[in-house]
Amino acid sequence: MSRNLQTTRRRSRSTAATLSLTGLLALSACSAPGESATDEPSGAGGATASGAASGEAPSCGTDDVVVDAYVETGFPIFRELTDAFTEQHPNVTFDIREDQFAVLTQNAPRVLADDPPDLMRLPQMSELASDGLLLDLDPYAEAFGWDEWPSSQLEQMRVDENGRRGSGPLYAMGLNFSMTGVFYNKELAAQIGMTEPPATLDALDGYLQAALDAGITPSAQFNGGATGGLAFPLQGLMASYGEPAEINGWVYQEEGATIDTSSNLQAVEHLERWIDAGYFADDINSLDYSQSMARFLGGENLLMFNGDWESGTFDTQMPGNVGFFLMPPVEEGGQVGAMSAPLTYGIGAGAANADCAAEFLNWVATDEAARTMAVEIGGSHPMGPVDAFMPEVDEESVTAQTLAAGVTIGEDNGAMDFIANATGGIYARGWTPNLQKLVAGEIEAAELLPAVQAEYESEIG
């Protein structure tokens, strides 16, 4: 059995276990994190923690350990990392369950309440932390030295006593920093005269039209089922027209924050023009993520709005034929922004092997082999200290382009958390259905943001 360095349970298990799903996802209002009856640390089942208190870093120990993990399907990086960890720690194996992101969103409260995993891919954090379902990781941050990393790496994973993100206890850790942008097929781009990434939105519009005129589907973006993939280009357009800081304020649930602004309306109107012009595949509302990826990998469309987690896939399966750029600004030289956030994993409040799960998260950020995998397979910048090891990357690869774009985002202070992370149900009940209605012509651009804001306000109270 691994030792569990855990602070007092934020809420009792009996209360957490009463959480239930209503419709897609409904979380009852609960007391704020940080309220406990005692300051004495305790582990799962009441066991007293001993890791940091003994002066030793928490670890998996030497006994056999099976780490229970519940993660997002379709992304190889987690399994690759766990396999490498087991090679270095033969006593540790992983029991991995996978689901689509939308299903994780729906199941997270119930799973964390009824059968808390040691590691879980977190679709959203505020309600899960407030309801006492996630372990406070600050003791691990102190024990492993995470609190000495740049604070910006961790702030998106902190939740305060009011359930707002950006400050307060640490409730998650990232496998890496992910970022979204625009991937393009270089061979198809050359056919329409696109020899370099567009410098403005007008230039991008021109290339999309040129592709359509040439009989090339500009984008087969996924937007089907429970996965509103048009949120990716929409958020990029929001950064082109407005301020990324305002988006973060809304995602972090700052007082009076609204997504229904004039600049965001311009972004939705721009997306609507793309839809009306036929720049997306006719069956976009039935395309899931894997189908969308298959079409791009098959050379069937010019662009894909996606994240750098696929950079390694493109470098392997389409070597030399994929480029990447951030959503361009309205005017050349203007500020650019992108969804840039940690790929978040948390530890269940009742996890059986919390110390081992925390050691794994620390290993991912600090081990040279793990950091190399984060770059070469995940295509993203690893978490960790500023002076940590970084592998060499082929300058001609798309991975090199996404890493360079991340530097640009940092210089422009244009990083945004994903708009689907604002509340537990905003993706399933706000963004996805309304983006699908926009495609189907059931609502107009002016109706989308008020509908999403109404759902947001109903959830945060």
N, C-alpha and C positions, 0 to 999 in steps of 0.2 A: 504494500500500500504506500502511495506517495504521501508525504506530509502536505497539508493544505494550509498555506499562508492566507487566511481569510479574515477580514474584519467582520464584526458582528453583522448578522443578517439584517439587511435594511428593512425588511418586513418579514413576518413569520411565514413559514412554508404553508401553513394552513390557509392564510389569506391569499397568498400567491396562487395556490392550487384552485381557488374558486374562480379564477379568470376563465372566461369562456369566449367563444367566437359567436358573434351575431352578424349574420350576413357574411360579407367577406372578412371583416375585421372590426371588432368593437372592443375597446378597452375601457374598463370602468375607471372612474377617477379615484386615485389613491393618494396617500400622503407622500410627501416629498422624500427623496433619498436623504440619507444622513441622520434620520431619526432612529435611534436605537435605545434599548433599555439599559445598556451597559457599554462601557468603553473597552471591556476585555475582549480580545480577539477570540473567535471560535472557528472551527472548521466544520465541514459537512458532518451532519449527525451529531454535532456538539463537540467534536474533537478539537482540542486546543492546538492552534498553529504553533510551529516551532522554527520554521525556516529562517527568517531574518532575525528573529529574536536570539537565535543561537550564534549569530555572526556568520552563518554560512548562507550562501545563495540557495534559494529553493531549487530542487532538482527532481528528476524522475527516480533517483535512487538506483538500487541494483536489483531489486526484485522485479519480476515480470509485471508489466503494466500494459493494459489495453486502453488506449485513449479513444473515447467515443466522440465522433465528430459528425456534425450535420452541416453540409456545405452546398454551394451552388453548383449545379450541373453544367457541363459544357466547357469547363476551364481546367486545363491539365496541371496548372501550377501547384495546386494544393497537394494532389497525389504525388507529384514529382518530389515536392519538398518532404512529404512524410516518408517516402521511400528512402530518401537520402538521410533523413534523421534516424530511421531504423538501422541503416547501415552503420552509422556512427554509434548508435545506442541499441544494440541487439536485443536488450530486454524490453524495448518499447515497440509495440505495434499499434496500428490505428484501425478502428472499426468505423468505416466512413459510409454515411448515408447521404445521397444527393437528391436535390429537387431544384426545379426552376426557381428563379428569383421571386416571381410572383407567388409561388407556393410557399416559399420561405416566409415571405411577408405575411401570408395568411396564417401559417402554422406557428410562427415564432412564440407568441404568448403561451399557447397551449403546451408546446414541447418544453419550453423552459420551465413551466410550472409543474408539469406532470412527470417528466423524465429528463431533467436538465443534462444536456451534453457537456462534456469537458471543453469542447471547442465548437463554436457555431458561427457561421457567416451571418452577420447582422444586417438585415435590410434597413433597419431604422432603430434608433437607440432611445429616444427621449422617454417614451412610455414604458419601454422594457426596463430602463433604469429606475424610473419613478415607481414602478410597481414591484421593485425588489427582486427582479428576475435575473439580474446580471451581477456578477461579483465586482466589487470595487477593487480596481487593480493598482491603486496608489501604493500599497505596501510593496508590490512587485516592482513598481517604477523606482522606488527607493532602493530596494534590494539589488536590482540589476543595473541601476544607473540610468534608466530611461528619462528620469527627470533632469538629466544633464544634456539631453538632446535639444535641438532647437524647439522652443515651445510650440511653434506653428505646426509641427508634425503631429502633436497630440491634442491640440485644442478642439478639433472637430469631434473628438471622441470623449470629451468631458461633458458632463451633465450636471447642472447646478440644482439647488434645492427646489427651484420652481419648475424643473423639467426642461430648462432651456440649455441648449448646447453652447459650447465655446468656453465654459469655465466650470469649476466644480470637480468632483472626483472623476478619475479616469475609469471608464467602463469598457474599453475595447483597445485593441492594438491592431495595427495594419500589417498585412503581408508585404505591402509596397504602396507607393503612391501611384494611383491610376489617373489617367487623363483622357478626355475625349477630344476628337477632332475629326478630320476628314481624310480618309484613305482614298487613293485614286489609282486606277489601272494605267500605267504609263503608256502601254501600247495603244490603248483606246484613246488616251489623251492626245497622243501624237497625231492620230487620225483626224482630230478636230482642231489641230493647231495649238493645243495647250502644251507648251514646252516648259512652262514653269507654273508654280501655284499662283492663283489669282491674288492680286493685291487689294482688291475691293470687292464688296458684295455685287456691284454692277458687273464686274469682270466674271465673277462666279456665275451670275445669272446668264451671261453670254455663253459661257462654256456649257451650261446645262441645256440651253436652247440649241446650241450647235450639235450636241450629242443627240438630242431628239431628232433634229433635222437629218442627221446621218443614219438614223435607224437604230441608234444605240439607246438602250434604257439608261437614263441618267443615274437613277438609284433604285435599287430593290430593297429599300429600307424595311426592316421588320416593324410591324405595328399590329400583329394579330393576337388573338386570344387575350391573355392577361398582361401582355408586354407592349406597352405603348412606346415603341422605339422612336417615334417622332419627337419624343422629349429630348433626344440627343441633339438633333439639328435646331430645335426650338431654343434650347438653352444657349447654344452657340450664338444664335441670332439675338437673344436677349443681351448677351455680352457685347455684341456689335452695336446695338442701339442704346444701351444703358450702362449702369454701373454694376460691376460684379458684387461690390459690397452690399448693394441693396438686395441682391438675390440671397446672399449669405444671411443678411438680417432676417429675411423671411423664413429661410430654412431653419435658422436658429430660434425662431419664434420670438423675436424681439417685440417689445411692446408697440402695438399699432402697426406692425409690418403688414404690407399687402403686396400680393403679386399683380394686382390689377392696377397697373400704372400705364401712363401714356407711352413710355418707351417699350414696355413689354407688349403693349398692344401693337406697336409697329412691328415687333418681331413676329407676333402671331399672324399679322396681315401679310408679312413677307412669306411666311410658311404657307399661308393659304394661296398666295399667288403661285408658288411652286406646285401645290396640289392641283390647282385649276389648270395650270399649263401642261400637266401630264408628265412632270419630271420624276414621279415615282411610279413604280410598277402598278399595273391595273389591279392586281390582287394584294395590294399592300396590307389591307385589313385582315387578310388570312395568312400572312407570312409570319412565321415565328423566327426566332433568332438563328437557329441552325439552318433553316431554309435560306435565309438572307445571306448567311456566310457562304453557303454552298454556291449560290449564284455568283457572288463576288469572286470566290476562288475559281469558279468555272469560266471567268472572263466574260460574264454576261452583262455587266453594267459598269459605268464609268466610276461612280463614287459609292462609298459606304461611310455613313456617319457612325463611328464606333470608337472604342477605346484602345489605348496602347497595349492592353493585355493581349491583343491579337497580333502584335508586332512580330513576335517569334514565329507564330503560325505563318504569317505572310512571308517572312524571310526564308522559311523552310519550304513552303509549298509554291510560292511565286517569287523566287529569288531574283532580285534586280528589277522586278516589274511593278512594284508598289511604291508609291510616294505618299507623303503625309503633309498636311498643312492644318493650321488652326483656322477656325472660321474667320474670314477676313473682316476688317472694319468697314464701316460705311465709306469713310474717306481714307485714302492711302496714307499710311503712317499713323493712323489712329490706334487707340488702345485695343488690345485683343484680350480675350478671356476664354476660359474653358473650365468645364467640370474637372476639378483636380482634387482628389480626395483619397485617403487611405482605403485600401481594400480591407474592410473592418471585420475582425473576428473577436468575439467575446467569450467569456467563460461563465457558464451557468452558475447562479448563486448556490445551487446545491450540487455542483460538480464533484464527482468522486475523486478525480485526479487533477485538482486545480494546479498544484505545484508543477506537475509534469507538463500540463498544457502551457503554463507560463514559461517554463524553460524552453519549450518548443518555440513560442513566440519570440523569446529573446534570441534563440539560435538563428531564427530566420533573419533577424536584423543584423546579427553580428558575425556569423560564420561566413568565411570567404566562399565556400562552396554554395551556401544558401543564397548569398547576395549575387553570385554569378548566375544562378538559376532565375532569380527574380528579374534580372536584366535580359538574359538570353531566351528564357521561356515566357516570362511574364511581360517582357518588353517595357518594364516600368522601373522607376528609380526606387531602390530599396529604402526602407526606414533605417534609422540609426544615427550615430554620431556624424558630424560633418566631415571628419577626417577618416571615416571608415573606408575599407577597401572597396574599390570599384573595378570591375573587369574591363579589359579593353574591348572595344566594339568596332566592327567593320564600319568605316566611315561611309561606305556606299549603302549600308543597310537601312531599312525603314526603322529599325530600332534606334539607330543613331539619330534619325530625324525626329522621332518622338521624344527622345531624351533631350535633344536640343530645344524642342518646342517647350518642354517643361522649364528650361532655363528662362526662356522668353516670358512665360507666364509668371515666373517668380519675379523677374525684373519689372514687369508691368503691374504687379500685384493683382493679377487677374484671375486667381484661383477661386473657384466656386464649388461649394458642395452640391451634390446632385439634387435637383428640385424634387425628385421623388422621395427624398429622405426627410422632408419637412415634418411629416406626421406618419403614424403607423399605417394609415389607410389612404393617404393622398395619392399614391401610385395606382392602387386598385380601384379606388372610388372617385378620384378626381382627374388625374392626368390621362390615364389610359382610355376610359370611356369617352371622354370629351374630345380627345385627339382622334379617336375612331369616328366619332360623330362629325368632326370637321372634315375628314376624308369623305364620308358618306354624304356630305351636304345637308346633314340634319341640323347643324348649327352653323352660324357665321363666326368670323374671327372675334367680333365684339362680344359674343356670348361666352366664349371659352374661359377667359380669365375670371369673370364674376362667378361662374359655376365652380371653378377650382377654389376660389377664395371662400365661397360659402361652405364647401366641404372642409376646408382648413379650419375655419372658425368654429364649425360644429364639433370638430375633434379637440381643439385646444381649449374650448369653453370660453 
